[in-house]
Amino acid sequence: VQLVESGGGLVEAGGSLRLSCAASGFTSDDYDLGWFRQAPGKNREKVAYISSKDGATYYEDSVKGRFTIAGDYTKNTVSLQMNSLKPEDTAIYYCAVDRISWFLLFVRSINVSFESWGQGTQVTVSS
């Protein structure tokens, strides 16, 4: 499985960015796509994911109402529209894919490994 992110950059607080992730090498019926982020000196944090089974979306509390995840599993792509950005959103954002781990992490709060990760894209929000 390969994942390639794009769309990061520098934006002022209150601005917007849209991240995209293109995935290949898997069957969309079996895998879910989503986003993590990691800020300097901090642990990796889950951001959002979208279920390939029913299209349900899940968000970390800190981004609810500001970020929107969308997926097209016929094309194996996922995007993250980020609005009302804050300096604390500054991080490297990673796309990740797995059959069950997103569900376990968001719904069961079970921290597990993921099958594949992208290389990450930097998002910097200036104050």
C-alpha positions in Angstrom: 0.0 0.0 0.0 1.3 3.4 -0.9 0.0 6.8 0.2 0.9 10.2 -1.1 -0.2 13.4 0.6 -0.3 16.9 -0.8 -1.7 20.3 0.0 0.2 21.5 3.1 1.6 24.9 3.4 1.8 28.1 5.4 -1.4 30.0 6.3 -2.4 32.7 8.7 -4.7 31.9 11.7 -8.3 31.8 10.6 -7.3 30.6 7.1 -8.0 27.4 5.3 -6.1 24.6 3.7 -7.1 21.4 2.0 -5.0 18.3 2.2 -5.3 15.4 -0.2 -4.1 11.8 0.0 -4.0 9.3 -2.9 -3.7 5.7 -2.0 -2.8 2.7 -4.1 -2.2 -1.0 -3.7 -5.3 -2.1 -1.8 -9.0 -2.9 -2.2 -11.2 -0.1 -0.9 -13.7 -2.6 0.5 -11.2 -3.6 3.1 -9.4 -0.5 4.1 -10.2 2.8 5.8 -8.3 6.1 5.2 -7.7 8.8 7.7 -5.4 11.5 9.0 -3.0 11.9 11.9 -0.8 14.8 12.8 2.3 15.3 14.9 3.5 18.6 16.2 7.1 19.2 17.2 7.8 17.7 20.6 4.3 16.2 20.9 2.8 12.7 20.4 1.1 11.7 17.3 -2.6 12.7 17.4 -5.5 11.2 15.4 -7.4 13.8 13.5 -10.2 12.2 11.4 -11.2 9.1 9.4 -13.9 8.1 7.0 -15.3 4.6 6.9 -15.1 2.7 3.6 -18.0 0.6 4.8 -20.7 3.2 5.4 -19.1 6.6 4.9 -19.3 7.5 8.5 -16.9 10.2 9.6 -15.1 10.5 12.9 -13.2 13.5 14.3 -10.9 14.3 17.1 -12.6 16.8 19.4 -10.1 19.5 18.8 -11.0 19.7 15.1 -14.7 19.1 15.2 -16.6 21.8 13.4 -13.5 23.1 11.7 -12.2 20.2 9.7 -14.1 18.1 7.2 -12.9 14.7 5.9 -14.2 13.4 2.6 -13.3 10.2 0.8 -13.8 8.7 -2.6 -13.1 5.0 -2.2 -13.7 4.4 -5.9 -10.6 6.4 -6.5 -8.9 5.6 -3.2 -8.5 9.2 -2.3 -9.2 11.2 0.9 -9.2 14.9 1.6 -9.1 17.0 4.7 -10.6 20.5 4.5 -9.3 22.5 7.3 -11.0 25.8 8.1 -10.6 28.3 10.9 -7.1 27.2 11.4 -5.3 27.9 14.6 -1.5 28.0 15.4 -2.0 24.9 17.5 -3.0 23.0 14.3 0.6 23.4 13.1 2.0 19.9 12.6 3.0 17.4 10.0 -0.1 15.7 8.7 0.0 12.1 7.8 -2.4 9.9 5.8 -2.8 6.4 7.1 -4.6 3.3 6.0 -5.7 0.1 7.7 -8.5 -2.5 7.7 -9.6 -2.1 11.3 -7.2 0.2 13.2 -9.1 3.4 12.5 -12.3 1.9 14.0 -10.4 0.6 17.0 -8.7 3.9 17.6 -11.7 6.2 17.3 -14.6 4.0 18.4 -12.9 1.7 20.9 -10.0 4.0 22.0 -7.6 1.1 21.3 -4.2 2.3 20.1 -2.9 -0.1 17.4 -0.5 -0.1 14.5 -1.5 0.9 11.0 -0.6 -0.9 7.8 0.8 2.0 5.9 1.6 5.7 6.2 2.2 8.5 3.8 5.4 10.7 4.0 3.5 13.6 5.6 2.8 17.1 4.6 3.7 20.2 6.7 0.9 22.5 7.8 2.1 25.8 9.5 -0.4 28.3 10.9 1.0 31.6 11.8 -0.6 33.8 14.6 
